[in-house]
Amino acid sequence: MTRIGVDVGGTFTDVVIVDDEGRLRGVKTPSTPAQPDDGVVDGLSRARDDGIDVAGAEFLGHGTTVATNAVLEDDLPPTALVTTDGFRDVLEIGRQDRPDLYDLDFERPPPLVPRDRRLTVSERIGPEGNVVEPLRDSEVAELADRLPDVDAVAVSTLFAFRNPVHERAIREGLREHDDDVAIALSSAVLPEFREYERTSTTALNAALKPRLDAYLGRLSDRTRSIGIDEQWAVMQSHGGLMSVRTAREKPVNTVLSGPAAGVQGAQYLADEAGYEDVITMDMGGTSTDVSLVGGGEPSRSTDWEIAGYPLGVPTIDIHTIGAGGGSIAWIDAGGALRVGPRSAGADPGPAAYGRGGTRPTVTDAHVVLGRIHPEYPLGGDLSVDVDAAREAIERGIADELGQSVRDAARGVLEVTRANMERALRVVSVEQGYDPRSFALVAFGGAGPLHAPRLAEELSIPTVLVPRLAGVLSGLGLLASDLEHAYVTSVVEPLADVTAGELRDRFAELVAEGTETLAADGIDEASMRFERSLDLRYAGQSYSLNVSIEGEPSEETLSAAADRFHAEHETQYGHANPDERVELVNVRLRAIGEIPSIDVRTGAEGTVRDAVLGERSVQFGDEEREVTVYEHGRLPPSGEFDGPAVVQAAESTTVVHPGQSVSVDDRGTLVITTGKA
């Protein structure tokens, strides 16, 4: 069965194809930010031209940046909000916390929906779900007449997560008035308490619906024109796939689609290599995304934000910084060397690409130091202009600092390394985890260039570099299952909640999940359900999520409480087992298992057969002559020592002096740093 994964990044679009014999192919093409589907079709067309039967694919997974870019670029259509009388200004009031307590110039982003497009109705649902004040039909009709000219409407009424009857009636009334307007209900998008987060998430979902609906429709039409008739599955922020039908209803779940696919791919290959505890590092052309995987499961969160807007939907806990291969190096007003967050992107890209870029970038620094070489085109067909890279570093950095071009290039990489090291500490040390107990999985076009040195600095003993590191997000789409997340709020002392009550709540969520997965074409034998609870100490504002093994019982509830105390100790450095624990939310992951993939390197021969030649590479103050290997030709169980460069069409790995490398059955480089 041929399976295709397509991930659209800020700089490149990655296409990964696995055939029924486990053979793995990767294609990397420049992204087209103005029209993302152009990059997707270009990648698929190139794969078809290379002799790959894309039209015969039986599965297509997609990671998209459409929702992300729409939010970050404030490219959202006019949206209205309907809420309960008295709660019109929830989006504007927000929370009292500030990202920087002492920043006197801090300004909150403007509300997602301006005040003149926020409407109210005189209805009220009580905290137990009882109807306190009925919603009148006449008021719904009046509301439809008052609705401004908008493309989308968010409906978020008080306690709708307990009883959605009024929200549904409002939707029906608005549909009768205008059947084309996109409508999102909080009871469907985020049925849990906290008015601000629930309303913000619903408003963003409503605003994104027209954008993603148009994109997915256009993508389906264009891929059919090149012979692909299968429906796409879209990656969600929490690492599970969903059908196009669901994506069109809940586009807010795709805001971290691409980065989540990368974590899934890294987790899959790390698990195959025998590592359950890893830190993933995805360095592309624009940014670096880092995440932590413990016990084979990515760290997840429901408390995050994008562009200052809080979102309550589940996501893989990913920390992003503006450090990529295209990040621009510059001198600030104080004369200090800085790198990023501005990026040369895909157009014009780094100076070395020869596409008109003139600003010095991280990629140009690698070219100057010999780590990226003109003999080995980037992405398969991008040429490398060494003279243009040298000129950019010289004019933009070296002349300003009075340094040689090589010293300036080294400085650019050192500043980049420091920025990335801080990011790795955020997801490990600052969360109570010792990075020395983890392996580092490096991927993205630029990740393997930096990871071996970063691992040494953090005393991480092992670095894993996948064979298709440059397009690993595409592989992550093929290693993921269909998944839907469900939640219901409780907010009661855990001691007062019986196992029977929890079983009933989970049964309702399981029934909903079963229905959705069945609509996605999953048979019952392939369905799996994972239960968890959000718990907190009495008086706390936020909670921690802990798993429930199997059906709730007195024993499993006690075990969940124990796990909560242990996790609280890890996260915050203290725990109080004698303190009363509250149950906040009941959560369910409904998983539709897709047949797993089995990819192997297929390389034969010896390590010597993979040697491409030698070249000079700068390591610190010393220039060394190193052996260059072709990643795809390195055989399983092959071994060699650094310093070395491992070349692939989509990425380059720099192995430092004192490090050693072995190759596993899937072509993953296992680099031992000598640190522990």
C-alpha positions in Angstrom: 0.0 0.0 0.0 1.5 3.3 -1.1 1.2 6.0 1.6 2.0 9.7 1.2 2.7 12.3 3.8 2.9 16.0 2.8 4.0 18.7 5.4 4.0 22.3 4.5 6.6 24.3 6.4 7.5 28.0 6.3 10.4 27.5 3.9 10.0 24.0 2.4 7.2 21.5 1.6 8.2 17.9 2.4 6.7 14.9 0.6 7.4 11.4 2.0 6.3 8.2 0.2 6.3 4.7 1.6 5.5 1.8 -0.7 4.1 -1.6 0.2 7.7 -3.0 0.5 8.7 -0.4 3.0 10.8 1.6 0.6 11.0 5.2 1.7 11.4 8.2 -0.6 11.5 11.9 0.2 11.0 15.0 -1.9 11.6 18.6 -0.7 10.4 21.6 -2.6 10.2 25.3 -1.7 7.0 26.4 0.0 4.7 28.9 -1.6 3.3 30.9 1.3 0.9 33.0 -0.8 -0.7 29.9 -2.1 0.3 26.8 0.0 -1.4 24.3 -2.3 1.0 25.3 -5.1 3.9 23.8 -3.0 1.9 20.7 -2.3 1.0 20.1 -5.9 4.6 20.9 -7.0 6.0 18.3 -4.5 3.5 15.6 -5.6 4.1 16.4 -9.3 7.9 16.1 -8.8 7.4 12.7 -7.0 5.2 11.6 -9.9 7.9 12.7 -12.4 10.5 10.7 -10.5 8.5 7.6 -11.2 6.5 7.3 -8.0 2.9 6.2 -8.4 1.2 9.0 -6.4 -2.1 8.4 -8.1 -2.2 4.9 -6.6 -1.8 6.1 -3.1 -4.3 4.6 -0.6 -3.5 7.0 2.2 -2.6 10.7 2.3 -1.6 12.6 5.4 -1.2 16.4 5.5 0.4 18.8 7.9 -0.6 22.4 7.1 0.4 25.9 8.2 -2.7 27.6 6.8 -4.3 28.1 10.2 -1.0 29.1 11.8 -0.2 31.7 9.2 -3.7 33.1 9.2 -3.4 33.8 13.0 0.2 35.0 13.0 -0.4 37.3 10.1 -3.8 38.5 11.3 -5.4 37.4 8.1 -8.7 36.4 9.5 -12.2 37.1 8.0 -14.7 39.3 9.8 -16.2 37.3 12.7 -19.0 37.9 15.1 -19.6 36.6 18.6 -22.9 35.7 20.3 -22.9 35.2 24.0 -25.0 35.5 27.2 -26.2 38.9 28.2 -23.6 40.4 30.6 -20.7 38.5 29.1 -20.1 40.6 26.0 -16.7 41.7 27.0 -15.1 38.4 28.1 -12.6 38.5 25.2 -11.6 42.0 26.2 -11.3 41.5 29.9 -9.3 38.3 29.6 -7.0 37.5 32.5 -5.1 39.7 34.9 -1.7 37.9 34.3 0.9 39.6 32.0 3.7 37.9 30.0 6.1 40.3 31.5 5.1 41.8 34.8 7.5 44.8 34.7 7.1 45.7 31.0 5.4 49.1 31.2 5.0 49.2 27.4 3.2 45.8 27.2 0.0 45.9 25.1 -2.4 43.0 24.8 -3.4 42.0 21.3 -6.8 43.4 20.2 -9.7 41.1 20.9 -10.4 38.5 18.2 -13.8 40.0 17.8 -14.3 43.8 18.1 -17.0 45.1 20.4 -19.4 46.2 17.6 -19.5 42.6 16.4 -20.2 41.1 19.8 -23.9 40.4 20.4 -25.8 39.1 23.4 -29.0 37.2 24.1 -31.1 37.0 27.3 -30.7 33.4 28.2 -29.1 31.6 31.1 -28.0 28.0 31.7 -27.1 27.2 35.3 -23.9 25.6 36.6 -25.6 22.2 36.8 -26.9 22.4 33.2 -30.4 23.5 34.3 -32.3 26.2 32.2 -32.5 29.3 34.4 -33.8 31.6 31.7 -35.2 30.2 28.5 -34.0 31.4 25.1 -37.0 33.0 23.3 -37.6 32.2 19.6 -38.3 35.9 19.0 -34.9 36.9 20.4 -33.2 34.4 18.1 -35.0 35.9 15.1 -34.1 39.4 16.2 -30.5 38.3 16.7 -30.3 37.1 13.1 -31.6 40.5 11.9 -29.0 42.3 14.0 -26.1 40.1 12.8 -23.5 42.3 11.0 -22.1 41.4 7.6 -19.5 38.7 8.6 -18.1 35.5 7.3 -18.1 33.6 10.6 -20.0 33.5 13.9 -18.8 32.1 17.3 -21.5 31.2 19.8 -20.3 30.9 23.4 -23.0 31.1 26.0 -22.7 30.6 29.8 -22.4 27.0 31.0 -23.1 25.7 27.4 -20.6 22.9 28.2 -23.2 21.6 30.7 -26.1 22.0 28.4 -25.8 23.0 24.7 -29.5 23.4 24.0 -29.4 27.2 23.7 -26.2 27.3 21.5 -27.8 24.8 19.1 -31.0 26.8 18.9 -29.0 30.0 18.1 -27.1 28.1 15.4 -30.4 26.9 13.8 -31.8 30.4 13.8 -28.7 31.9 12.2 -28.7 29.1 9.6 -32.2 30.0 8.5 -31.1 33.6 8.1 -27.8 32.9 6.3 -26.8 29.4 5.3 -23.4 30.4 4.1 -22.0 31.9 7.3 -19.5 29.6 9.2 -20.7 28.9 12.7 -18.8 27.5 15.7 -20.3 26.4 19.0 -18.3 26.4 22.2 -20.1 23.3 23.3 -18.7 21.5 20.3 -15.3 23.1 20.1 -14.3 23.2 23.8 -17.0 21.9 26.2 -15.2 22.8 29.4 -15.3 25.6 32.0 -13.3 28.9 32.0 -15.2 31.4 29.9 -12.3 33.4 28.5 -10.4 30.4 27.2 -13.6 28.7 25.9 -14.8 31.9 24.1 -11.3 32.7 22.7 -10.9 29.2 21.3 -14.4 29.2 19.8 -13.9 32.6 18.2 -10.6 31.5 16.7 -12.2 28.3 15.4 -15.0 30.3 13.8 -12.6 32.7 12.1 -10.5 29.9 10.7 -13.3 27.9 9.2 -13.6 29.9 6.0 -9.9 29.9 5.4 -9.3 26.1 6.0 -12.5 25.1 4.2 -11.4 27.0 1.1 -7.9 25.7 1.2 -8.9 22.0 1.7 -11.5 22.3 -1.1 -8.9 23.8 -3.4 -6.3 21.2 -2.5 -8.7 18.4 -3.2 -9.6 19.8 -6.6 -6.0 20.3 -7.6 -4.8 16.9 -6.5 -7.6 15.2 -8.3 -6.3 17.0 -11.4 -3.0 15.0 -11.1 -4.8 11.7 -10.5 -5.2 11.6 -6.7 -8.7 10.8 -5.7 -8.2 9.8 -2.1 -9.4 12.0 0.7 -6.7 13.6 2.8 -6.2 13.1 6.6 -5.1 16.3 8.4 -2.6 16.4 11.3 -3.9 17.9 14.5 -1.9 19.9 17.1 -2.1 17.0 19.6 -0.4 14.5 17.2 -3.4 12.6 15.9 -4.9 12.7 12.4 -8.5 13.7 11.6 -10.6 13.5 8.5 -11.0 16.5 6.2 -14.6 16.6 7.2 -13.6 17.1 10.9 -10.8 19.6 9.9 -13.3 21.8 8.2 -15.4 21.9 11.4 -12.5 22.2 13.9 -9.7 24.1 12.1 -8.4 25.4 15.5 -7.1 21.9 16.1 -4.6 22.4 13.2 -2.8 25.4 14.5 0.3 23.4 15.4 -0.3 20.8 12.7 3.2 20.7 11.1 5.3 20.8 14.3 3.2 18.0 15.8 3.8 15.8 12.7 7.6 16.3 13.3 7.3 15.1 16.9 5.3 12.1 15.8 7.9 11.1 13.3 10.7 11.6 15.8 8.9 9.5 18.4 8.3 6.7 15.9 11.9 6.4 14.8 13.3 6.8 18.4 11.0 4.0 19.5 12.2 1.8 16.7 15.8 2.6 17.8 15.0 1.6 21.4 14.7 5.1 23.0 11.5 6.0 24.9 12.8 9.2 26.5 13.9 11.8 23.9 14.0 15.5 23.2 12.9 16.3 19.7 14.5 19.2 17.8 13.1 20.3 14.4 15.2 23.0 12.8 13.8 24.2 9.5 14.4 27.3 7.5 12.5 29.7 9.7 12.3 28.3 13.2 13.3 25.6 15.6 10.6 23.5 17.4 11.6 21.5 20.5 9.5 19.0 22.5 9.9 16.3 25.1 8.8 12.7 24.8 8.8 10.7 28.0 8.0 7.0 28.2 7.2 7.0 24.5 4.5 9.7 24.9 4.9 13.3 23.9 4.3 15.9 26.5 0.8 17.5 25.9 -0.9 20.6 27.1 -4.3 22.3 27.0 -3.0 25.6 28.3 -1.2 27.5 25.5 -1.6 30.5 23.2 -0.8 31.8 19.8 -0.2 35.4 19.0 -1.4 36.2 22.5 -4.7 34.4 22.1 -5.4 31.5 24.6 -6.4 28.2 23.2 -7.8 25.3 25.3 -7.6 22.5 22.7 -5.0 19.7 23.3 -1.6 20.1 21.7 1.8 18.5 21.9 3.8 20.8 24.2 6.1 22.4 21.7 8.5 25.4 22.3 9.3 27.4 19.3 12.1 30.0 18.7 13.0 32.0 15.7 16.2 30.1 14.8 16.3 28.4 11.4 18.6 27.9 8.5 17.3 31.1 7.0 17.5 33.2 10.2 19.2 36.5 9.5 22.3 37.5 11.4 22.5 41.2 12.3 24.3 43.7 14.5 22.1 45.5 17.1 22.3 49.1 18.2 24.8 48.1 21.0 27.1 46.4 18.5 26.2 42.8 19.6 25.7 40.0 17.1 22.2 38.7 17.0 20.5 35.9 15.0 16.8 35.9 14.1 13.9 35.9 14.6 13.7 37.5 11.1 14.2 34.9 8.3 15.0 35.0 4.6 12.4 32.3 4.2 11.9 30.5 1.0 12.0 33.6 -1.2 14.6 34.9 -1.6 16.2 32.6 1.0 19.8 32.6 2.1 22.4 34.3 -0.1 24.0 30.9 -0.8 20.8 29.8 -2.6 21.5 32.2 -5.4 17.9 33.5 -5.5 18.6 37.1 -4.8 19.1 37.0 -1.0 21.8 39.3 0.3 21.4 39.2 4.1 23.7 36.8 6.0 22.0 33.8 7.4 22.8 30.7 9.5 22.9 28.6 6.3 25.5 31.0 4.8 27.6 30.6 7.9 27.6 26.8 7.4 28.6 27.2 3.8 31.5 29.5 4.7 32.8 26.9 7.2 32.6 24.1 4.8 29.7 22.2 6.4 27.5 22.7 3.4 29.3 22.1 0.1 28.4 23.1 -3.5 29.0 19.5 -4.7 25.9 18.3 -2.9 22.8 20.4 -3.9 20.3 21.2 -1.2 16.9 19.7 -1.4 18.0 17.8 -4.5 18.3 20.7 -6.9 19.1 23.9 -5.0 22.6 25.0 -5.9 25.1 26.4 -3.3 26.9 29.7 -4.1 29.9 29.8 -1.8 31.0 33.3 -3.0 27.5 34.8 -2.4 27.6 33.3 1.2 31.0 34.7 1.9 30.0 38.1 0.6 26.9 38.2 2.7 28.8 37.2 5.9 31.6 39.7 5.1 29.4 42.7 4.3 26.7 42.1 6.9 28.8 40.8 9.9 32.6 40.6 9.5 33.1 44.2 8.3 30.8 45.5 11.1 32.7 43.6 13.8 36.2 43.9 12.3 36.6 40.1 12.1 37.6 37.6 9.4 34.8 36.0 7.5 35.4 32.7 9.1 35.4 34.1 12.6 32.1 36.0 11.8 30.6 32.8 10.5 31.6 30.9 13.7 30.1 33.7 15.8 26.8 33.3 13.9 26.7 29.6 14.7 27.6 30.2 18.4 24.8 32.7 18.9 22.4 30.3 17.2 23.6 27.4 19.4 23.1 29.5 22.5 19.5 30.3 21.4 18.8 26.7 20.8 20.4 25.5 24.0 18.0 27.8 25.9 15.1 26.3 24.1 16.1 22.8 25.0 16.4 23.8 28.6 12.9 25.2 28.6 11.3 21.8 27.7 13.7 19.8 30.0 15.4 21.5 32.9 12.6 24.0 33.5 10.0 21.2 33.5 12.0 19.2 36.1 13.7 16.8 33.6 17.4 16.1 33.4 18.5 16.2 29.7 21.3 13.8 30.5 18.6 11.1 30.8 17.3 11.7 27.3 18.5 11.2 23.7 18.2 14.1 21.3 16.4 13.5 18.0 17.5 16.0 15.4 15.7 16.6 12.1 14.5 19.3 9.8 16.9 20.6 7.1 19.2 22.3 9.6 18.7 20.3 12.8 21.5 17.7 12.3 24.0 20.5 11.5 23.7 21.7 15.1 22.5 18.8 17.3 25.8 17.0 17.9 27.4 20.1 19.3 24.3 21.0 21.3 24.2 17.6 22.9 27.8 18.0 24.1 27.0 21.3 25.7 24.0 19.8 27.6 25.8 16.5 28.3 23.2 14.5 26.3 24.9 11.2 25.6 23.1 10.2 22.3 21.9 12.0 19.2 19.6 10.3 16.7 19.5 11.5 13.1 16.9 9.8 10.9 17.8 8.9 7.3 15.2 11.3 6.0 15.8 13.9 8.7 15.0 16.8 6.3 11.5 15.5 5.6 10.7 13.7 8.9 7.5 15.7 9.4 6.2 14.0 6.3 7.0 10.6 7.8 5.3 11.5 11.1 2.1 11.9 9.1 2.4 8.2 8.1 3.3 7.0 11.6 0.2 8.6 13.2 -3.3 7.3 13.9 -6.7 9.0 13.5 -7.5 10.6 16.9 -10.2 12.7 18.5 -10.1 14.4 21.9 -13.1 14.7 24.1 -13.5 16.5 27.4 -16.2 17.2 30.0 -15.9 19.4 33.1 -16.6 18.2 36.6 -14.9 20.4 39.2 -15.6 18.4 42.3 -13.4 16.9 45.1 -12.0 13.7 43.8 -13.0 11.9 47.0 -16.6 12.8 46.3 -16.6 11.3 42.8 -17.5 7.6 42.6 -16.0 5.2 40.1 -19.5 4.5 38.8 -20.1 8.2 38.1 -16.8 8.3 36.2 -17.7 5.2 34.2 -20.9 6.8 33.1 -19.1 10.0 32.0 -16.5 8.0 30.1 -19.2 5.8 28.5 -20.8 9.0 27.0 -17.5 10.1 25.6 -16.7 6.6 24.3 -20.0 6.5 22.5 -19.3 9.9 20.9 -15.8 8.8 19.9 -17.0 5.5 18.5 -19.6 7.3 16.3 -17.0 9.8 15.0 -14.4 7.1 14.2 -17.0 4.9 12.5 -17.8 7.9 10.3 -14.0 8.1 9.5 -14.2 4.6 8.2 -12.5 2.9 11.3 -13.9 -0.5 12.3 -14.4 -1.3 16.0 -11.5 -3.7 16.2 -9.2 -0.8 15.3 -10.6 1.6 17.9 -8.8 2.3 21.1 -9.7 4.6 24.0 -7.4 6.3 26.5 -8.9 7.8 29.6 -7.4 10.6 31.8 -8.3 13.1 34.4 -7.3 16.8 35.0 -6.5 17.0 38.8 -5.4 19.9 41.0 -5.0 20.7 44.7 -8.0 22.6 46.2 -7.5 26.3 45.6 -5.2 26.0 42.6 -6.2 27.6 39.3 -4.7 25.1 36.9 -4.4 21.3 36.8 -2.2 18.4 35.7 -3.4 15.6 33.5 -2.9 12.0 34.6 -3.9 8.8 33.0 -6.5 6.2 34.1 -5.6 2.6 33.2 -8.7 0.9 31.9 -12.2 1.5 33.4 -12.4 3.6 36.5 -12.5 1.8 39.8 -11.6 2.7 43.4 -8.1 1.3 42.8 -7.5 3.2 39.5 -8.7 6.5 41.1 -6.3 6.0 44.0 -3.5 5.3 41.5 -4.4 8.4 39.6 -4.1 10.5 42.7 -0.7 9.0 43.4 0.4 9.9 39.9 -0.8 13.4 40.3 1.2 13.9 43.5 4.3 12.5 41.8 3.8 14.7 38.7 3.3 17.7 40.9 6.6 17.0 42.6 8.4 16.7 39.2 6.8 19.8 37.7 6.9 22.2 40.7 9.4 20.6 43.1 6.9 19.9 45.9 3.7 17.8 46.6 1.3 17.4 49.5 -0.4 14.0 49.5 -2.5 15.1 52.5 -4.0 18.0 50.6 -7.5 17.6 49.1 -7.4 16.8 45.4 -10.0 18.2 43.0 -11.2 16.6 39.7 -11.5 19.3 37.1 -12.0 17.6 33.7 -12.6 14.1 32.4 -10.7 13.5 29.1 -10.8 10.8 26.5 -8.6 10.1 23.5 -10.5 8.1 20.8 -7.9 6.5 18.6 -8.5 4.9 15.2 -5.4 2.7 14.5 -4.1 2.9 11.0 -1.8 0.0 9.8 1.7 0.8 10.9 4.6 1.4 8.5 7.8 -0.6 8.5 10.7 1.3 6.8 14.1 -0.1 6.5 17.2 1.4 5.0 17.8 -1.1 2.2 21.4 -0.1 2.0 24.0 -2.9 1.5 27.8 -3.2 1.4 30.2 -1.5 3.8 30.7 1.9 5.3 33.5 2.5 2.8 31.0 2.2 0.0 29.1 5.2 1.4 32.2 7.5 1.2 31.8 10.5 -1.1 35.2 12.0 -0.5 36.8 14.4 1.8 36.7 18.2 2.5 37.9 20.8 4.9 35.5 21.7 7.7 36.1 24.3 10.5 35.7 23.0 14.1 36.3 25.8 16.6 39.7 27.3 15.9 40.8 24.3 13.9 40.3 23.3 10.3 40.1 19.6 9.8 40.0 17.3 6.8 37.0 15.1 7.2 35.4 12.1 5.5 32.1 12.8 3.8 29.5 9.9 3.8 26.2 9.5 1.9 23.5 8.9 4.5 21.3 6.7 2.3 24.2 4.3 1.5 25.3 3.7 5.0 24.5 0.0 5.9 22.8 -1.2 9.0 25.3 -1.8 11.9 27.9 0.4 10.1 30.2 2.3 12.4 32.7 5.2 12.0 34.2 8.0 14.1 34.1 11.7 13.9 35.0 14.2 12.7 32.8 13.5 9.7 30.1 14.9 7.6 27.0 12.8 6.6 25.3 14.1 3.5 21.7 13.6 2.4 19.6 15.4 -0.2 17.5 17.0 2.5 19.9 17.6 5.3 23.5 17.5 6.5 24.9 16.0 9.7 28.1 17.3 11.2 29.8 14.8 13.5 32.4 16.5 15.8 35.8 15.2 16.9 35.6 12.6 19.7 32.1 11.5 18.7 31.3 8.1 17.2 28.4 6.9 14.9 26.6 3.6 14.4 23.7 3.0 12.0 20.5 1.1 12.9 18.2 -1.0 10.7 16.2 2.1 9.5 19.2 4.1 8.6 19.1 6.3 11.7 22.5 7.6 12.8 23.1 6.9 16.5 25.8 9.4 17.5 27.5 8.9 20.8 28.8 12.2 22.1 31.0 10.8 24.9 29.0 12.9 27.4 26.8 11.6 30.2 
